[in-house]
Amino acid sequence: MRAFLAIDLPMELKKKLWELKEEVPPQIKIKWVELPNFHITLKFFGNISESFLEKIFKESENIIKNYQFFQLMLDQLGFFPKKKIPRVVWIGLKTQDETLFDLQKALQKIFKKLKINSEKEEFHPHITLFRVKSIENLESFKDYFEKISKKTESLKGLNFQVKELVFFKSTLLPTGPLYEPLYKIPLKNV
């Protein structure tokens, strides 16, 4: 199964992100993340067995349950890759402390111990809004990005509390991915 570890978002926030959508000009082909699927990926495991995912869950649970609730705040719009044609457009996140980064580093140690590939890129917390399939006209993309960016300004600074981490199963369907929560690990409410 395809699986990943993530922070699920409150439904109210997902609805606000969905409202950022604008009519797409014909010169660009994009696919918005479906409303229920907005999340913050902490680790994508790819195709793994159910038993291996259970092992990852048990190892991770021992770490995760020691961390307290923490706040994340929406920031500005960005895209990957920076120097080439954009493929992923996202909204960045700010933290009030180092909890998310400390937690992510602790999890990386577990993943390394379990011989799960480590990330090549530095961890950059974000929420993917849409993926770019093709761009026939770069100016059209820039205009569209600018429209979404302006709408995003109204959400900048909006914060939400992270109370749990979720292991999701991802099933690829013709209509897009279906994410099913398999394991939820609550953080400490202190």
Secondary structure, 3 states (H helix, E strand, C coil): CEEEEEEECCHHHHHHHHCCCCCCCCCEEEEECCHHHCEEEEEEEEECCHHHHHHHHHHHHHHHCCCECEEEEEEEEEEECCCCCCCEEEEEEEECCCHHHHHHHHHHHHHHHCCCCCCCCCCCCEEEEEEEEEECCHHHHHHHHHHHHHHHHCCCCCEEEECEEEEEEEEEECCEEEEEEEEEEECECC
